[in-house]
Amino acid sequence: MHPMLTIAIRAARQAGNFIAKIYEKPDSIEIMAEGQNDFVTNIDKKAEQIIIEVIQKSYPTHTIITEESGQILGEKNDIQWVIDPLDGTTNFTKHLPHFAVSIAVRINGRTEIGAIYNPMLNELFTAVRGQGAQLNGYRLRIKNNNELEGAIIATRFPFKAKQHSAAYINIVAKLFKKCADFRRTGSAVLDLAYVAADRVDGFFEIGLKPWYFMAGELLVREAGGIVTDFVGGHNYLTSGNLLAGSPRIVKKMVLEMQTELSDLLKC
């Protein structure tokens, strides 16, 4: 096993186990608003600190980029750990057991390692560039579905960017005419992991931050899928407008979505 993956798994499990224990003690959760429809808890912050401590114990010179603390610059900025300590915070606060810890490692601008841990199901998704994706040690492979008919598409409403509401609803309406159904689970990183595990056939979301998708993006690619922006390009790293699935499903989704995209969503 890649030594950095070993540390990523250790950090994800320790943070996830802490989150799972607190889940049974809802009175210990303090909820704070960081912006409109954007919430964080004391548990996010503590889980993040657990992850940082595990990483820095083994790799004190590496840079760490986190959702809550921002960027912790190390001597080696060419190696970056990108962390989301609790993706699905709203689910967690509502006692809905669907959330995960996400850790990705980027080396010289490329994501090389990903680990996503769902502590409530004890599911560990991992990927190393060029070595495939796994769920609890078993290889993941996306079926190359040909058509949207019969497909299950995962998505999230743009609750932090409601200026895109009209375009988003039009996209959903267009896709719904072709696909079988939608899933809206509340955790982007688990949606991407589920694409890799073939539990859903495709995924799209508007305005994702890097820590929401870095580990999941690698999982999808290593399971045989592709990740693009809404016009089939690679600008999702900047825009956060992201599509994922098998190559043929993504191609079909891109074609269906084009007539409904605003100019901002084409960037």
N, C-alpha and C positions, 0 to 999 in steps of 0.2 A: 504494500500500500504506500502511496506517496506520503512522505512525512508531513507535508502541510495538510493533507486530507485528514491524517490521523489527529492533528491538533484541531482542525475545523470540526470534526466529529465530537471530540472531547468537549470543546466549547459549546457546541450546539446541544449536546445531551445535558451538560451541567445546567445551562440556562433553561432548557426545556423542562427538566425535572423540577427546578425551582418554580417555574411558572405553573406547572401542574399541581404542586403542593398548595400554592396560593389560590388556585382556582377553587379549592375546597374551602377557602376562608374568605368569602367575598367582602367581609367587613374590613379586611386588610387592604383593600384596593382603593386608592385615591385617584380620582379622575380630574384631569386638568385640560382646559381648552388651549390649544396652540394657535388656533385660527378658526375660521368659519368651517364647521363640520369636520374639524380636525382635532382629535383628542389623543392624549397621552396619559399614561398612568405611572405611578411610582414603581410599578412592576416592570414596565418597559425599561425604565432607567436602571433598575437593579439588575435585570437580566443582561442589559448591555454591558454593565460594569463587570459582571461575571465573565462574559465573553472576552472583553478587553484584557482582563487579568490573565486568562488562560493563554491568549495569543502572546502577550508581552513576556510571559514567563519563558516561552520557547523562542520567540522572535522579537526581541526588544527593539530592533532597529527598523522594523517594517512600519509602513504607514497604515493607519486604520481610518476608514471612512464609515461613519455611523449615522443612523437616522437621527438620533437624539443629541449626540455630542458634537456632530460635525466631523471635521478632519483633524486627526492626531498625527502630525507629521513625524516621520521617523527619518533616520539617516538614509534609508533606502526607499526613496519615493517611487522607484520603479517596481516595487512590490507593494500592492495595496490589498488590504482586507476590507471588503465591503459588507457591512452588517445591517441586518434588520432584526432586532432582538425579539420582536413580537409582531408579526404580520397578521393582521386580523384583530387589532386592539378592540374594535367595537364589539366583535363577537365575544371576546374575552370578558369585556365589562358587562355584557348582557347574559353571561353564563351560557353562551352557545359554544359547544366544544369543537370549534373549527378554527385553528390558528397554528402558526408555526414559527420556528426560529430559522433565519436564513443567513448563510455565510458564503461569500464568494471570495476567491483570491485571484487578483489580476496581476499579471507579470508583463511588464513592457507593453501595457495597453491591451492585453488580451486576457479574457477570463480563462483560467486554466483549471480551477477547482471550484466545485459547488457542493454545498451540503445544506439540506433542508430537513428539519426535524419537526414532526407533529407529535408532541408528547402525549396527547390524549389517545392516540392510536398506536403509539410506539412505532411510528413509521419513519424510517430514515432513508431519504433519497440522496444519492451521491453521484457525482460525475467528475471525471478527470479527462481533460482534452485528449482525444485520440484513444481513450481506453473504455469508452462507453458509459452508459448510465445504469444505475442499479437502485433497487428498492429492497432494503434489508438483505443485501447481498445477492439478489436475483436480478439478472440482466433485464433491462427494459428495451422494448422495441416498438415503435409506432407502426401501426398498420397503414399502408399507403392507400387510404380510402379514396375512391375516385370522384365521388359526387357529394354535394351538400345534402341531397335527399337522404334522410335517415341519420344525419349527423347531429350530435349534441354539441352546442357551442357554449363555452363559458365566457362570462363578461362581468364587468362591474360598471355601475352607473358613474358618470363623472361628477361625484358629489362634491369634489373640491374645485371643480371648474364648470359651474352650471351655465356658463356662457355657451357651452357646447351642447346643451340639453336638446335643442331642436334637431341639430344634425345627428346626434346620437340616437334619438328616438326614430328618426327616419332610417338610419342604418339598421337598427334592430328590426324595424318593420320590413325592410327589404330582405334581410337575411331570413326572417321568420317564414316568409313565403316559400323558401326553399328547404330550410333545415327541419329536423324533427322537433327540436326543443332547445331551450336555453337553460343554463345554470348560472345562478348569481350567488356565490358562496361567501364572499366577504374577505377572501384572502387571495391576492394576485399570485403570490409565490406558490401556493398550493394549487391554484388553477393551472399554472405552468407545469408543475410536477405531475398533475393529473393528465395533462396532454402527453407528457413523456410516458406515463404509465398506461396510456390508451383508455383512460376512464372517461375522458371527453375528447372530442375530435378536433376542436379548435378553440382559440381564445383570442379576444381582442379587448383592449382598454385604451382610454385616452389619458395622456399626461402622467405616466408612471415615473417615479423617481428611480435612479439606478439601483438602490438597495432593495427595491421591490421585485426586480426581475433578473438581476445578474446571475444568481445561482440557477434560477429556473430556466433562463435562456440557454445556459450550457447543458442542462439536463435534456431539454428538447432537442438540441442539435445532436448530442451524443446518442439520443434514442432514435435518430434518423429523421427528425423533423427539421423545419426551417423557421426562422424568425425574421420578420420584415416590418417596415412601417406600413402605413395604410395605402401607399401606392406601389408597394413591392420593392422599395429601396432599403437602405440601411440607416436612415436618419433617426431611427427610434432611440438611439443612444442619446441624442440631443433633445428630441421632441417628447419622448416618452410615449408616443403613439405606436402601439405594438400589436402585431398579429403573430400568432404561432399555430402550428399544426403540421400535418403531413404536407409535402410539397404541393400535391394536387388540391388539397382542401384550401391551403393558403391562396393558391392561384385563383380558385373559384371565389373565395371571399373577397379578394382584391377586386375582381371584376364586378361583383355585385355591389360593392360599396362605393365605387367611383362616382356614380351619379349623385350620391347623397353627401359627399364630402364638402365641407366649407373650405375656403382658401387656406385657413389656418390649419386645418387637419391634413392638408396635402403637403405640408412642410416636413 
